[in-house]
Amino acid sequence: MTEVDATPLLLAVLRQMGAPRVAMAARRAVIVVGAATLAAMLLLAALGCGLAALWIETAPRLGPAGAALAVAGCLLVLGLAALAVALRRPARPTAAVAIPLDALMRDDKATMLAVAVVAGLCVGLAGNRR
């Protein structure tokens, strides 16, 4: 009895079932990236205006050098906060996410057979709707 590699079949089924979802996710990703870029540009503009206002307000009291040092101190604090956020470690994936599919196929053939049956039913039902 020879074993058949079901990985290409499973991947084809997943592609067939997930194509509309992938397109929606891609559209959402483009919108999110565009909104995040716009938000970043507006945030930088607001930061620049705020720092200019701080400089103008503190220049008569602290002098030109003191105003520059006050603005530099604000930028230093913001930069260190951004660095702390950037250096945060990502959360570890849970054990359920980290299970490789090939090990599941090798160890638990009954589950993979059930997945193939359900995937076949889903593809068959999706074909009837068209």
N, C-alpha and C positions, 0 to 999 in steps of 0.2 A: 504494500500500500504506500503510495507516494504522498507527500505533503504538498499542499498548494499554498503559495504565499498570497495571503489575502490582503496584504498591505495596499497594492495598487487599486484593488477593487474598493476597499474601504475609503481610500483617498478620493477616488472618483465619486463615490456616493456623497461624501462630505462636501466636495466641490459643487456637486449638483444641488444639494440641499442648501448650501450656504451662500451661493452666489448673490442673491438679492440682499442678504444681510451684510455681506462684505461691501457691496456697493453703497448701501446706506451708511455703514460705518465709515467708509472713505469720505462720503459727502460731509458727514458730521465732523470728521477729523479736519477737513479743509476749513469748515466754518469755525471750528474751535481755534485752529492755528491763526486764521485771519483775525478773529476777535482778540486773541491773546497778543498778536502783533500790534493791533490798534491800541489795546490797553497799555502795552509797554511804552509805545510812543507817547501817549497822553500822560502816562506816569512820569516819563522823563521830562516832558515839557513842564508839568506841574512842579517837579523837583527843581528844575532850572529857575522857574519863576520864584519859588520859595527861597532858594538860595540867593537869588538876586535881591529879593526884598530883605533878607537877613543882612546882606552886605550893606545895602543902602541904609538900613536902620541902625546898624552898629558902627558904621564908619564915623559919624560925628562923635560918638562916645569913646570908642576904642582906638580910633585913628585908622589909617589905611592898613597898617600891618595887623592890628588886632582884629579888624573885620575879616581880613583874609584868613587869619588863624581860626576864627570862629567858624567860618564856612568850611575850612579844611577839616576841622574837628567833626562837624556834622557829616561830611563826606566820609571820613574815616569810620565813624560809627556805622553808617549805612553800609559801607563796604565790608566791614567785619561781620555784620549781620547777614549779608548776602553770602559771604564765604562760609559762615556757619551752616546756612541752609544748604549750600552746595556740597559740603563735606559730610552731610548726614548719611548714614548707612541705610541702604534700602532694606525693607523687611524681607526676611527669609521666606521663600515659598513654602507652603504647607506640604506635607508628605503626599497628600492626594494629588497635588498638581505635579509633583516631581516624578510620578510613576511613569516609566517608559512604556510605550505601547507594545514594543516588540517583546518585552518580558511578560506582559499580560497575555499576548498571543501564545507565547511558548508555554506558560504555566497554567492558564485557565482557558482552555479551549471551549468549554461550555458557555462561558460568558461571551466570548468572541462570536460563537455561533448565534447566540441570542441577539447580539448587536447586529450581525449581518442580516438576520431575519427581520428585525425591526427596521433597519435601513432599507431593505428591499421593499417592505410594506410602505414605507414613506415615499420611496421613489415611485412605486406603483400608484399610490394614491395621488401623488403630485402629477403624474402623467394623465390620470383620469380627469383632472380639473381643467386641463388645457383645452 
